Amino acid sequence: MSRRHRYPLGAIKRDYTYAVCEIARLFDITRDTVFCWIRDEGLQRLQGSRKYLVHSSDLTAFLTVRNRKNKKPCRAGEMYCC
């Protein structure tokens, strides 16, 4: 079974450009995961540069959709426990 992650959006700086390694460090994931997001899952990178750079607004929008998709509602008779 795959693990579902929730990514905290409060850690993302406003109007900042992130490199792949910074995103990986920020969310404690591998660089390969970030490259997969860019290549396969639609995370937009800044065009016109040799490095893979992602603007904070694009990262926030991508992770908002991803967090919403990974949210799992409780079934009937279940209760969320803290």
Biotite code that builds the C-alpha atoms (Angstrom):
import biotite.structure as struc

atoms = struc.array([
    struc.Atom([0.000, 0.000, 0.000], chain_id="A", res_id=1, res_name="MET", atom_name="CA", element="C"),
    struc.Atom([1.360, 3.413, -0.910], chain_id="A", res_id=2, res_name="SER", atom_name="CA", element="C"),
    struc.Atom([1.948, 6.032, 1.727], chain_id="A", res_id=3, res_name="ARG", atom_name="CA", element="C"),
    struc.Atom([-0.118, 9.211, 1.491], chain_id="A", res_id=4, res_name="ARG", atom_name="CA", element="C"),
    struc.Atom([1.689, 12.423, 2.335], chain_id="A", res_id=5, res_name="HIS", atom_name="CA", element="C"),
    struc.Atom([0.354, 15.799, 3.408], chain_id="A", res_id=6, res_name="ARG", atom_name="CA", element="C"),
    struc.Atom([2.706, 18.653, 2.600], chain_id="A", res_id=7, res_name="TYR", atom_name="CA", element="C"),
    struc.Atom([2.623, 21.770, 4.842], chain_id="A", res_id=8, res_name="PRO", atom_name="CA", element="C"),
    struc.Atom([2.120, 24.845, 2.677], chain_id="A", res_id=9, res_name="LEU", atom_name="CA", element="C"),
    struc.Atom([3.182, 27.249, 5.417], chain_id="A", res_id=10, res_name="GLY", atom_name="CA", element="C"),
    struc.Atom([6.813, 26.330, 4.823], chain_id="A", res_id=11, res_name="ALA", atom_name="CA", element="C"),
    struc.Atom([6.760, 27.810, 1.303], chain_id="A", res_id=12, res_name="ILE", atom_name="CA", element="C"),
    struc.Atom([8.086, 31.377, 1.028], chain_id="A", res_id=13, res_name="LYS", atom_name="CA", element="C"),
    struc.Atom([6.033, 33.824, -1.005], chain_id="A", res_id=14, res_name="ARG", atom_name="CA", element="C"),
    struc.Atom([7.553, 35.120, -4.286], chain_id="A", res_id=15, res_name="ASP", atom_name="CA", element="C"),
    struc.Atom([10.559, 32.810, -4.091], chain_id="A", res_id=16, res_name="TYR", atom_name="CA", element="C"),
    struc.Atom([12.103, 30.547, -6.697], chain_id="A", res_id=17, res_name="THR", atom_name="CA", element="C"),
    struc.Atom([13.045, 27.069, -5.514], chain_id="A", res_id=18, res_name="TYR", atom_name="CA", element="C"),
    struc.Atom([15.606, 24.679, -6.955], chain_id="A", res_id=19, res_name="ALA", atom_name="CA", element="C"),
    struc.Atom([14.797, 20.964, -6.953], chain_id="A", res_id=20, res_name="VAL", atom_name="CA", element="C"),
    struc.Atom([17.194, 20.266, -4.085], chain_id="A", res_id=21, res_name="CYS", atom_name="CA", element="C"),
    struc.Atom([15.572, 23.016, -1.965], chain_id="A", res_id=22, res_name="GLU", atom_name="CA", element="C"),
    struc.Atom([12.102, 21.536, -2.488], chain_id="A", res_id=23, res_name="ILE", atom_name="CA", element="C"),
    struc.Atom([13.407, 18.086, -1.589], chain_id="A", res_id=24, res_name="ALA", atom_name="CA", element="C"),
    struc.Atom([15.032, 19.408, 1.595], chain_id="A", res_id=25, res_name="ARG", atom_name="CA", element="C"),
    struc.Atom([11.958, 21.480, 2.526], chain_id="A", res_id=26, res_name="LEU", atom_name="CA", element="C"),
    struc.Atom([9.606, 18.487, 2.470], chain_id="A", res_id=27, res_name="PHE", atom_name="CA", element="C"),
    struc.Atom([12.111, 15.737, 3.362], chain_id="A", res_id=28, res_name="ASP", atom_name="CA", element="C"),
    struc.Atom([11.689, 13.880, 0.070], chain_id="A", res_id=29, res_name="ILE", atom_name="CA", element="C"),
    struc.Atom([14.161, 12.783, -2.597], chain_id="A", res_id=30, res_name="THR", atom_name="CA", element="C"),
    struc.Atom([15.176, 14.875, -5.579], chain_id="A", res_id=31, res_name="ARG", atom_name="CA", element="C"),
    struc.Atom([13.892, 12.061, -7.791], chain_id="A", res_id=32, res_name="ASP", atom_name="CA", element="C"),
    struc.Atom([10.409, 12.597, -6.377], chain_id="A", res_id=33, res_name="THR", atom_name="CA", element="C"),
    struc.Atom([10.520, 16.285, -7.300], chain_id="A", res_id=34, res_name="VAL", atom_name="CA", element="C"),
    struc.Atom([11.784, 15.461, -10.807], chain_id="A", res_id=35, res_name="PHE", atom_name="CA", element="C"),
    struc.Atom([8.895, 12.963, -11.129], chain_id="A", res_id=36, res_name="CYS", atom_name="CA", element="C"),
    struc.Atom([6.433, 15.701, -10.131], chain_id="A", res_id=37, res_name="TRP", atom_name="CA", element="C"),
    struc.Atom([7.856, 17.960, -12.847], chain_id="A", res_id=38, res_name="ILE", atom_name="CA", element="C"),
    struc.Atom([8.115, 15.279, -15.525], chain_id="A", res_id=39, res_name="ARG", atom_name="CA", element="C"),
    struc.Atom([4.946, 13.250, -14.919], chain_id="A", res_id=40, res_name="ASP", atom_name="CA", element="C"),
    struc.Atom([2.549, 15.026, -12.597], chain_id="A", res_id=41, res_name="GLU", atom_name="CA", element="C"),
    struc.Atom([2.385, 18.586, -13.886], chain_id="A", res_id=42, res_name="GLY", atom_name="CA", element="C"),
    struc.Atom([4.509, 20.696, -11.542], chain_id="A", res_id=43, res_name="LEU", atom_name="CA", element="C"),
    struc.Atom([5.480, 23.699, -13.667], chain_id="A", res_id=44, res_name="GLN", atom_name="CA", element="C"),
    struc.Atom([9.127, 24.711, -13.825], chain_id="A", res_id=45, res_name="ARG", atom_name="CA", element="C"),
    struc.Atom([10.451, 28.063, -15.007], chain_id="A", res_id=46, res_name="LEU", atom_name="CA", element="C"),
    struc.Atom([11.311, 27.968, -18.671], chain_id="A", res_id=47, res_name="GLN", atom_name="CA", element="C"),
    struc.Atom([14.474, 29.492, -20.058], chain_id="A", res_id=48, res_name="GLY", atom_name="CA", element="C"),
    struc.Atom([16.963, 28.302, -17.479], chain_id="A", res_id=49, res_name="SER", atom_name="CA", element="C"),
    struc.Atom([19.230, 25.285, -17.449], chain_id="A", res_id=50, res_name="ARG", atom_name="CA", element="C"),
    struc.Atom([18.474, 24.527, -13.809], chain_id="A", res_id=51, res_name="LYS", atom_name="CA", element="C"),
    struc.Atom([15.095, 23.168, -12.804], chain_id="A", res_id=52, res_name="TYR", atom_name="CA", element="C"),
    struc.Atom([13.529, 26.066, -10.921], chain_id="A", res_id=53, res_name="LEU", atom_name="CA", element="C"),
    struc.Atom([9.982, 26.235, -9.572], chain_id="A", res_id=54, res_name="VAL", atom_name="CA", element="C"),
    struc.Atom([8.192, 29.421, -8.518], chain_id="A", res_id=55, res_name="HIS", atom_name="CA", element="C"),
    struc.Atom([6.555, 29.335, -5.091], chain_id="A", res_id=56, res_name="SER", atom_name="CA", element="C"),
    struc.Atom([3.082, 30.083, -6.490], chain_id="A", res_id=57, res_name="SER", atom_name="CA", element="C"),
    struc.Atom([3.300, 27.068, -8.831], chain_id="A", res_id=58, res_name="ASP", atom_name="CA", element="C"),
    struc.Atom([4.561, 24.863, -5.991], chain_id="A", res_id=59, res_name="LEU", atom_name="CA", element="C"),
    struc.Atom([1.754, 26.010, -3.683], chain_id="A", res_id=60, res_name="THR", atom_name="CA", element="C"),
    struc.Atom([-0.914, 25.371, -6.322], chain_id="A", res_id=61, res_name="ALA", atom_name="CA", element="C"),
    struc.Atom([0.503, 21.919, -7.129], chain_id="A", res_id=62, res_name="PHE", atom_name="CA", element="C"),
    struc.Atom([0.731, 20.836, -3.482], chain_id="A", res_id=63, res_name="LEU", atom_name="CA", element="C"),
    struc.Atom([-2.736, 22.198, -2.682], chain_id="A", res_id=64, res_name="THR", atom_name="CA", element="C"),
    struc.Atom([-4.224, 19.931, -5.344], chain_id="A", res_id=65, res_name="VAL", atom_name="CA", element="C"),
    struc.Atom([-2.035, 17.040, -4.213], chain_id="A", res_id=66, res_name="ARG", atom_name="CA", element="C"),
    struc.Atom([-3.013, 17.470, -0.538], chain_id="A", res_id=67, res_name="ASN", atom_name="CA", element="C"),
    struc.Atom([-6.677, 17.596, -1.485], chain_id="A", res_id=68, res_name="ARG", atom_name="CA", element="C"),
    struc.Atom([-6.308, 14.418, -3.571], chain_id="A", res_id=69, res_name="LYS", atom_name="CA", element="C"),
    struc.Atom([-4.529, 12.579, -0.729], chain_id="A", res_id=70, res_name="ASN", atom_name="CA", element="C"),
    struc.Atom([-7.181, 13.482, 1.819], chain_id="A", res_id=71, res_name="LYS", atom_name="CA", element="C"),
    struc.Atom([-9.056, 10.380, 2.920], chain_id="A", res_id=72, res_name="LYS", atom_name="CA", element="C"),
    struc.Atom([-12.538, 10.849, 4.391], chain_id="A", res_id=73, res_name="PRO", atom_name="CA", element="C"),
    struc.Atom([-13.723, 8.677, 7.249], chain_id="A", res_id=74, res_name="CYS", atom_name="CA", element="C"),
    struc.Atom([-16.099, 5.846, 6.429], chain_id="A", res_id=75, res_name="ARG", atom_name="CA", element="C"),
    struc.Atom([-19.488, 5.464, 8.084], chain_id="A", res_id=76, res_name="ALA", atom_name="CA", element="C"),
    struc.Atom([-19.038, 4.541, 11.730], chain_id="A", res_id=77, res_name="GLY", atom_name="CA", element="C"),
    struc.Atom([-15.405, 5.765, 11.838], chain_id="A", res_id=78, res_name="GLU", atom_name="CA", element="C"),
    struc.Atom([-14.071, 8.739, 13.707], chain_id="A", res_id=79, res_name="MET", atom_name="CA", element="C"),
    struc.Atom([-10.867, 10.727, 13.227], chain_id="A", res_id=80, res_name="TYR", atom_name="CA", element="C"),
    struc.Atom([-8.603, 10.371, 16.230], chain_id="A", res_id=81, res_name="CYS", atom_name="CA", element="C"),
    struc.Atom([-5.856, 12.835, 17.125], chain_id="A", res_id=82, res_name="CYS", atom_name="CA", element="C"),
])
